[in-house]
Amino acid sequence: MASLLGVFAHPDDDVTIGPLLASCAQHGASVTLAYLTSGQAGGNLIGPERGDALGALREGEGRAACRAYGVNEPVFLRAQDGTLATLSPGELAALSERVADLMDDLHPDAVITFGPDGYTRHSDHKATCSLVTDLLQRWPADVHVPRLYYLALTEQVANALTAGGFAAHAVAWVHDRYITTEIDASDGVSAGIAALRCYRSQFAAPTMAMLEALLATTMAGRIALRRSLIPVSSGQRESSLLGMDDLARS
């Protein structure tokens, strides 16, 4: 059975690839989502909960979303929301070890996380990318090495988000020429929308409606990703910089 692991910073970080998660599960893959924090420092649109109480609420929303996707129970590592970019080296190493243990347990064929832009340029998102990339680029070559994919917003999707109220500076899109993977997950759109609706504490009704339209119409189940850490043999390595061959002869 194929296995997919998504590593994100907060519950709800998964919404734009929700159709892909649901589609993979529908086709027999084992799909697990891991959240480094529980979103304890976020806002709350539906109640007074803050801090750890909000984290517990958002964990419940994440579990409900995973049920809607049809995937495995999510894993919450419960680091403090908003601090991932400022963890000490020791704290970062300890969190990375916990993610490594999870990968050892699950043996995923593929891992999906944020790219260096953080998708929305959020510092926790960028730190999550750094942690996962650092971990996998040192993964032992004598064991199964999962493929690593980054979330990738197309310019079209980014424009739809900004038109729907997202600040332009908070939307990081990727040019088409760098998108390595596009998957038709249209059969997972309905489940993706059902999961999106679980995140009531984070999305007001207008934003929820905009995101539903984004999944169903703008994206229509097409999920863009960017593969990272593509392995090469020594014989495939470049010996000069493109367009600067003179450097190799100097």
N, C-alpha and C positions, 0 to 999 in steps of 0.2 A: 504494500500500500504506500502510495506517495505521501509525503509529509511536508507540511508548510508551517513555518513559525513566523509570526509577525511580532516585532519588538518595537514598542511605542512608549512614549513618555507618559501619556494620560489616557484614561478612558475617554473615548470619542475621537481619538486621533485616527481611528480606522475608517471613518464614515465614507471617505471618498473612494476607498477600495472595497467597500462593503460588498458590492456585487461580485467581485472576484473571489472574496472569501467564501461567500455562499455558493458560487458556482463550483469552486474546487471541492467543497464538501459534498455537493450534489453528485459530483463525478467520482466520489469515493476516496478523496484525499482526507488525511487526518490533519486538521487545521487547529492550531493553538495560537492564541494571542497572549503576549506577556506585556504588562505595563510596569514600567520602572517606578512610577509614582501612582498614587490614587487620586491625584488632582485636588489635593487638600487646600491649595492656595487659590483655586479658581473662584469664579462667581457662582451664585445660586439663584436661578430665576423662579424657583418654585417653593422656597421655604427659608427658614432662618438658619439652617445648618451651616457651620463654618468649621474650618480646621479639620480635625480627625472625623468629626461627625459628617462633614461634607464628603470627606474621603470615603467613608462607609457608604454614603448615599450613591456616590459615583461608581463605587465598586458594584453596587447592586444594579445600576444602569448598565455597566459593562457586562455583567452576567446575563442580564436580560437580552442585550444586543447579541451576545454569542448564541443564546438559544434561538433568537430570530434568524441568525445566519445558518444555524444548524451545525455549529462547530463545537469543539471541546470547551470545557470549563476554562475560563481565563486564569492566568497566573498573575498575582499582584506581588511585586517585590517591595513595595511600600517605602521607597526612598522619599525624602521630603520634596514635595512639589516646589518648583522654582529654584532649586539648589543644585541641579545636576551639573551646571557649568562651573560651579564654584566648589565642588567636592575636593577635599584634599587628595593627594596621590594615593594614600592608604585607603581612604573611603571609596575612591573610584576603583581601585584594584579589588576591593571586597565585593563591590556591586558587580564588577565584570566577572568575578569568579562565580557568582550566583547565576549569571546568564550562561556562563560556560557549563555549569552543572546542568542547567536546563537543556542545553543543546546536547550534552552527553546522554541525557535521559531520552530525549525525543528523536535524536538522529534525523533532523529535518533534511529534506532534499533541497529546500530553498528557504532562505530567510529574507523577509521584507522589512525594511526600516526606512527612516528618513535619509535624504541625501544631505550633503554638506550645507545646503541652503536652509535646511530645517523646514521646508515646505511653506511655512508661514514665517520663517526667520525667527522662530521662538528659540530662546537660548536652551531650553530643555530638549527641544527637538534636535538641535545641532549637537548637543552633548550626547544624545542617544546614538546619533549617527557615528560620532567619534568612538564611542564605546564599542559598538557592534563591529565597526570596520576594523578597529585596532585588534579586537579579539580574533576575527576571522582571518586577518592577514598573517596571523601567527599560528593558525590552526595546524595541528600536526599533519604532515603530508601523508603519513602512513595510515591514517584513518579517513573515513568518508568526510569530504569537505563540502559543505552545502554551498550552493550558488547564492550570491548576495545580490539583492535587487534594492534599488532606491525608489521611493515614491517620486513621481514626476508629473508635475502639473503642465499641461500644454498651454500655449498662449490663449487658445480659445476658451479653455476652462477657467484660466486666470481672469480673463476679461469678463466672463459670466459671474465670477465671484465678486469682482470689484463693482460690476453693475448691480449686484445684489446687496451691496452694502459693506463688503470687506474693504478695508483701507488698502490702497494700491501698494504702499510700502510694506504691507504685511503678506503679500502674495508673491511667492518666488516661482516663476515659471521657467521651463526648460525648453530650449529651442528644439524643434523636431529632429534636427540632425544628430542630437545626442540621445534621443529616445531609442533604446535598443530593442524594446519589447512592447508590443501592444496586443492585448488579449481581449477577445470577444467574450464578455461575461454577461451578456444580455439576459441569459437565463437566471441570473442571480439578482436582477434589479429589484424585483418585488421583495425579496428577502432583505436586500440592502436597505430599502426604504423602511421596512418594518423595524430593522435594527436602528436606523437613524432616529426613529420616533421614540426609542427608549431613552434617548439622551435629553430628557425634558428639562433638566436643571441647567443645561448649557445653551440651548437654542430656543430663542423666542419664536412664536408662531410664524412671523414673516420670514425669519431666517430658515426655519424648518421647511416652509413651503418652497423657498428658493432652492435649498439643497435637494429637496425631492425632485424638483424640475431639472436640476443639474444632473442628477443620477439618471433620470428617466429619459430626458430629452437631449440636453447638450452633450452628455457623455454617451447616452444610450447603451450603457453597459461596456463601453470600450475603456479599458484600464491601461494607462501608460506607465511604464516602469523604465528604469535605467540600470542595466547590469553593471556591477562593480567587481573589482578584483578578478578580472578575466585572466586565467593562468596562461602562461606561455612557456615554451621550452627555451633553452639557451640558444638554440639555432634560430629561434624566431625573434630574438631581441634585436632592436635597431642598433646600428653602430654609428649613426650620425643623426643630427637633428634635421628634420625635414626642411629642405631648401638651404641648408647650411653645410653641405657636404665638404666644403673646403676645411672646415674645422677638423674633420676626421683625418685629413691628410697633413695637417700642420704639426 
